[in-house]
Amino acid sequence: MRRREFITLVSGAALGWPPLVLRAQQLPVVAFVTGQSSDAPARQVAAFRKGLSETGYVEGQNVTVEYHWLDGQYDRLPQLMADLVHRHVAVIASPISHPTALAAKAATVTIPIVFGVGFDPVKFGLVDSLARPGGNATGINFFAAEVLAKRLGLLHDLVPKAVRIAVLVNPANVSSAENTLREIQEAARSLGLQIQVLNASTSREIEEAFVTLVRERADALFIAPDSFFQSRRVQFATLTTRHAIPAAYSVREYVEVGGLMSYGTDLADAFRQVGVYTGQILKGANPADLPVMQSTKFEFVINLQTARALGIEVPNSIQLLANEVIE
């Protein structure tokens, strides 16, 4: 009797095991894809998770999030997207990577895509319209292009004697590079500034760009919005300090590690909203019916310690404009 009971128990356990595995496997998979490296700002990733949780999804409990860090290697996108489509992931989330959003859209017309892009998603074919996206993609537009001129103006206010401005773009991020150069060249003309364009797609090329701008005696540096550049924020802070170059950035994370100033969208809020839309789609919402959101939170951040090290006196009038002044 005992032997029969033991066999029955083992058989029952064996029968019960596969459903447990299947239940674990059946958690919806969200592919989180970004041009950043794995040392991306923690508050941005936390904000994405917060957005998910606001819709009832907790990573590891009722949703699986796969993190794909491209580290600026956008040429990996076609193969990665083909794999995600083959595996039928539930949602592709691309919080701040225009190349990723475009690659996802090119790879699938069925898997929902939630993007965060700095440029007009209608112009680039991601959606039919902001109010009714009409396809499998929706997300947030955080106005990277629209704030470029203002950021250059703030840099000019901080360093009024700077005339030769080096603009660093990532040619691998074509849309960001092209839009940045178009907007900056127009803004520079109105301010009477000279623009020198530099390119970098790797850490080594960033180092080489600094060698060039020092040799060419640029007065200041303007960093184009790019998720790979964000991942190299400490490298930028180190190089600008070493060479005493005042620089303007797109987001506060650069300034928190020693950059001079930033002006742009509060990207943590953009990440949160991408998380919210991802959760809503997991619950059954159709991306075609979710209007593209537009950022309403912008911030101007100054690092006074860096300014002093560069010999820059920040007027009270500019400090009062700032959302935050880091001492």
C-alpha positions as CSV (number, residue, x, y, z in Angstrom):
1,M,0.0,0.0,0.0
2,R,2.7,2.4,0.9
3,R,4.6,1.6,-2.3
4,R,1.4,2.2,-4.3
5,E,0.9,5.5,-2.5
6,F,4.4,6.5,-3.2
7,I,4.1,5.8,-6.9
8,T,0.8,7.7,-7.0
9,L,2.4,10.7,-5.3
10,V,5.4,10.7,-7.7
11,S,3.1,10.4,-10.7
12,G,0.9,13.2,-9.4
13,A,3.9,15.4,-8.9
14,A,5.2,14.5,-12.4
15,L,1.7,15.4,-13.8
16,G,1.7,18.6,-11.9
17,W,5.1,19.9,-13.0
18,P,4.5,20.8,-16.6
19,P,1.5,23.1,-15.9
20,L,3.6,25.0,-13.4
21,V,6.3,25.5,-16.0
22,L,3.8,26.5,-18.6
23,R,2.2,29.0,-16.3
24,A,5.6,30.6,-15.8
25,Q,6.3,30.6,-19.5
26,Q,2.9,32.1,-20.2
27,L,3.7,35.4,-18.5
28,P,3.5,38.1,-21.2
29,V,7.0,39.2,-22.4
30,V,7.7,42.8,-22.9
31,A,10.9,43.5,-24.9
32,F,12.5,46.7,-23.5
33,V,14.9,47.9,-26.2
34,T,17.1,51.0,-26.0
35,G,20.3,52.4,-27.5
36,Q,21.6,52.8,-24.0
37,S,24.0,50.5,-22.2
38,S,23.1,48.5,-19.1
39,D,24.4,51.4,-16.9
40,A,21.5,53.6,-18.1
41,P,20.2,56.0,-15.5
42,A,18.5,53.9,-12.8
43,R,15.6,56.4,-12.3
44,Q,14.6,56.1,-15.9
45,V,14.2,52.3,-15.8
46,A,12.5,52.6,-12.4
47,A,10.1,55.1,-13.9
48,F,9.2,52.5,-16.6
49,R,8.5,49.9,-14.0
50,K,6.4,52.4,-12.1
51,G,4.3,53.0,-15.2
52,L,3.8,49.3,-15.5
53,S,2.8,49.0,-11.9
54,E,0.2,51.8,-12.2
55,T,-1.7,49.5,-14.6
56,G,-1.3,46.5,-12.3
57,Y,1.8,44.8,-13.8
58,V,4.7,43.9,-11.6
59,E,7.9,42.6,-13.3
60,G,8.5,38.9,-12.4
61,Q,5.0,38.4,-11.0
62,N,2.6,38.9,-13.9
63,V,4.9,40.2,-16.7
64,T,8.4,39.4,-17.9
65,V,10.6,42.3,-19.1
66,E,13.5,41.4,-21.3
67,Y,16.1,44.2,-21.4
68,H,18.0,44.7,-24.6
69,W,20.8,47.2,-24.3
70,L,22.2,48.1,-27.7
71,D,25.1,50.3,-26.3
72,G,24.8,52.4,-29.4
73,Q,25.2,49.4,-31.8
74,Y,22.1,50.2,-33.9
75,D,23.2,47.8,-36.6
76,R,22.1,45.0,-34.3
77,L,18.5,46.1,-34.6
78,P,17.4,44.1,-37.7
79,Q,18.5,40.8,-36.2
80,L,17.1,41.6,-32.8
81,M,13.7,42.7,-34.1
82,A,13.5,39.5,-36.3
83,D,14.1,37.4,-33.2
84,L,11.5,39.3,-31.1
85,V,8.9,38.9,-33.9
86,H,9.7,35.2,-34.3
87,R,9.1,34.7,-30.6
88,H,5.9,36.7,-30.6
89,V,6.7,39.0,-27.6
90,A,3.6,40.7,-26.3
91,V,4.9,44.3,-26.6
92,I,8.1,46.1,-27.9
93,A,8.8,49.1,-25.6
94,S,11.3,51.6,-26.9
95,P,11.3,54.5,-24.4
96,I,13.9,56.9,-25.9
97,S,15.3,55.4,-29.1
98,H,14.1,56.6,-32.5
99,P,16.2,54.0,-34.4
100,T,14.6,51.3,-32.3
101,A,11.1,52.5,-32.9
102,L,11.7,52.7,-36.6
103,A,13.3,49.2,-36.7
104,A,10.4,47.7,-34.7
105,K,7.8,49.3,-37.1
106,A,9.7,47.9,-40.1
107,A,9.8,44.5,-38.5
108,T,6.1,44.0,-37.6
109,V,2.6,45.3,-38.2
110,T,1.0,43.1,-35.6
111,I,3.1,43.2,-32.4
112,P,2.2,46.4,-30.4
113,I,5.0,49.0,-30.2
114,V,5.2,51.7,-27.5
115,F,7.8,54.3,-28.4
116,G,9.4,57.4,-26.9
117,V,10.7,59.6,-29.7
118,G,12.1,63.1,-29.7
119,F,10.9,63.9,-33.3
120,D,7.6,64.0,-35.1
121,P,6.3,60.3,-35.2
122,V,3.9,61.2,-38.0
123,K,6.7,62.6,-40.2
124,F,8.7,59.4,-39.8
125,G,5.8,57.1,-40.5
126,L,5.4,55.6,-37.0
127,V,1.7,56.6,-36.8
128,D,-1.0,58.0,-39.0
129,S,-1.8,60.9,-36.7
130,L,-1.2,61.9,-33.1
131,A,-4.8,61.6,-32.1
132,R,-5.4,58.2,-33.8
133,P,-2.2,56.4,-34.5
134,G,-4.1,53.8,-36.6
135,G,-1.5,51.0,-36.6
136,N,0.4,48.9,-34.1
137,A,2.4,51.7,-32.6
138,T,1.8,54.5,-30.2
139,G,3.8,56.3,-27.4
140,I,5.1,59.7,-26.4
141,N,6.8,62.5,-28.3
142,F,9.2,64.3,-26.0
143,F,10.1,67.2,-28.3
144,A,13.8,66.8,-28.6
145,A,13.9,68.9,-31.8
146,E,11.7,71.7,-30.5
147,V,13.9,72.4,-27.5
148,L,17.3,72.4,-29.3
149,A,17.2,76.1,-30.1
150,K,16.3,77.0,-26.6
151,R,19.1,74.9,-25.2
152,L,21.6,76.6,-27.5
153,G,20.3,80.0,-26.4
154,L,20.7,79.0,-22.7
155,L,24.3,77.9,-23.4
156,H,24.9,81.3,-25.1
157,D,23.4,83.1,-22.0
158,L,25.7,81.1,-19.7
159,V,28.8,81.6,-21.9
160,P,28.2,84.8,-23.9
161,K,31.8,85.0,-25.1
162,A,31.6,81.6,-26.7
163,V,31.3,82.0,-30.5
164,R,32.7,78.7,-31.9
165,I,30.3,75.9,-30.9
166,A,31.2,72.3,-31.5
167,V,28.1,70.1,-32.1
168,L,28.5,66.4,-31.4
169,V,26.1,64.0,-33.2
170,N,25.9,60.3,-33.5
171,P,25.7,59.5,-37.2
172,A,24.4,56.0,-36.4
173,N,21.3,57.7,-35.0
174,V,20.4,59.3,-38.4
175,S,17.2,61.0,-37.5
176,S,18.6,62.6,-34.3
177,A,21.8,63.7,-36.1
178,E,19.9,65.2,-39.1
179,N,17.3,67.0,-37.0
180,T,19.8,68.3,-34.6
181,L,22.0,69.8,-37.3
182,R,19.1,71.4,-39.1
183,E,17.7,73.0,-36.0
184,I,21.0,74.1,-34.5
185,Q,22.4,75.6,-37.7
186,E,19.3,77.8,-38.0
187,A,19.4,78.8,-34.3
188,A,23.1,79.5,-34.5
189,R,22.6,81.9,-37.4
190,S,20.1,83.9,-35.4
191,L,22.6,84.1,-32.5
192,G,25.6,84.9,-34.6
193,L,27.4,81.7,-33.6
194,Q,29.7,79.5,-35.7
195,I,29.0,75.7,-35.7
196,Q,31.5,72.9,-36.1
197,V,30.1,69.5,-36.5
198,L,31.7,66.4,-34.9
199,N,30.7,62.8,-35.2
200,A,31.0,59.9,-32.7
201,S,29.3,56.5,-32.5
202,T,31.7,54.8,-30.0
203,S,33.5,55.7,-26.8
204,R,36.8,55.8,-28.7
205,E,35.3,58.2,-31.2
206,I,34.0,60.4,-28.4
207,E,37.6,60.7,-27.2
208,E,38.8,61.5,-30.7
209,A,36.1,64.2,-31.1
210,F,37.5,65.9,-28.0
211,V,41.0,65.9,-29.4
212,T,39.6,67.6,-32.5
213,L,37.5,70.2,-30.7
214,V,40.5,71.1,-28.5
215,R,42.8,71.4,-31.5
216,E,40.2,73.5,-33.3
217,R,39.7,75.6,-30.2
218,A,36.0,75.4,-29.9
219,D,34.6,77.7,-27.2
220,A,31.8,75.3,-26.1
221,L,30.2,72.0,-26.8
222,F,26.6,71.1,-27.7
223,I,25.7,67.4,-27.3
224,A,22.9,66.1,-29.5
225,P,20.1,64.0,-27.9
226,D,21.1,60.4,-28.2
227,S,20.5,57.4,-25.9
228,F,24.0,56.1,-26.4
229,F,25.5,59.4,-25.5
230,Q,23.4,59.3,-22.3
231,S,25.1,56.1,-21.4
232,R,28.5,57.9,-21.7
233,R,27.5,60.8,-19.5
234,V,30.4,60.1,-17.1
235,Q,32.9,60.1,-19.9
236,F,31.5,63.4,-21.2
237,A,31.8,64.9,-17.7
238,T,35.3,63.7,-17.3
239,L,36.4,65.0,-20.7
240,T,34.8,68.4,-20.5
241,T,36.3,68.9,-17.0
242,R,39.8,67.8,-18.2
243,H,39.7,70.2,-21.2
244,A,37.7,73.0,-19.5
245,I,34.9,72.9,-22.1
246,P,31.5,74.3,-21.2
247,A,28.9,71.9,-22.6
248,A,25.1,71.8,-22.9
249,Y,23.2,68.5,-22.7
250,S,19.6,67.2,-23.3
251,V,18.8,65.7,-19.9
252,R,19.6,66.3,-16.3
253,E,21.5,63.0,-15.8
254,Y,24.6,64.5,-17.5
255,V,24.5,67.4,-15.1
256,E,24.1,65.2,-12.0
257,V,27.5,63.6,-12.8
258,G,29.3,66.9,-13.5
259,G,28.0,68.4,-16.7
260,L,27.5,72.1,-16.8
261,M,23.8,72.5,-17.9
262,S,20.9,70.7,-19.5
263,Y,17.6,71.7,-20.9
264,G,15.0,69.2,-22.1
265,T,12.2,66.8,-21.3
266,D,12.0,65.1,-18.0
267,L,12.8,61.7,-19.4
268,A,11.8,59.8,-16.3
269,D,8.3,61.0,-16.9
270,A,8.5,59.9,-20.5
271,F,9.7,56.4,-19.4
272,R,6.8,56.2,-16.9
273,Q,4.3,57.0,-19.6
274,V,5.8,54.4,-21.9
275,G,5.3,51.9,-19.0
276,V,1.7,53.0,-18.6
277,Y,0.8,52.5,-22.2
278,T,2.7,49.1,-22.2
279,G,0.5,48.0,-19.3
280,Q,-2.7,49.2,-20.9
281,I,-1.9,47.3,-24.1
282,L,-1.2,44.2,-22.0
283,K,-4.7,44.6,-20.5
284,G,-6.2,44.6,-24.0
285,A,-6.0,48.2,-25.2
286,N,-5.4,48.7,-29.0
287,P,-2.4,50.9,-29.8
288,A,-4.3,52.2,-32.8
289,D,-6.7,53.9,-30.4
290,L,-4.2,55.3,-27.8
291,P,-3.3,58.8,-28.8
292,V,0.4,59.8,-28.9
293,M,1.1,61.7,-25.7
294,Q,3.2,64.8,-25.7
295,S,5.6,65.8,-23.0
296,T,4.6,68.7,-20.8
297,K,7.4,68.5,-18.2
298,F,10.7,70.2,-19.2
299,E,13.6,71.1,-17.0
300,F,16.6,73.4,-16.9
301,V,19.4,72.2,-14.6
302,I,22.7,73.9,-13.8
303,N,25.7,72.5,-12.0
304,L,27.1,75.5,-10.1
305,Q,30.2,73.6,-8.9
306,T,31.1,72.8,-12.6
307,A,30.4,76.4,-13.5
308,R,32.9,77.7,-10.9
309,A,35.5,75.2,-12.0
310,L,35.1,76.6,-15.5
311,G,35.3,80.1,-14.3
312,I,31.7,80.8,-15.3
313,E,29.7,83.2,-13.1
314,V,26.0,82.2,-13.4
315,P,23.8,85.4,-13.0
316,N,21.0,85.2,-10.5
317,S,18.6,85.8,-13.4
318,I,19.6,82.5,-15.0
319,Q,19.6,80.7,-11.7
320,L,16.0,81.8,-11.2
321,L,15.1,80.3,-14.6
322,A,16.5,76.9,-13.6
323,N,14.3,74.1,-12.2
324,E,17.3,72.9,-10.2
325,V,20.7,74.3,-9.3
326,I,23.2,71.7,-8.2
327,E,25.7,73.2,-5.7
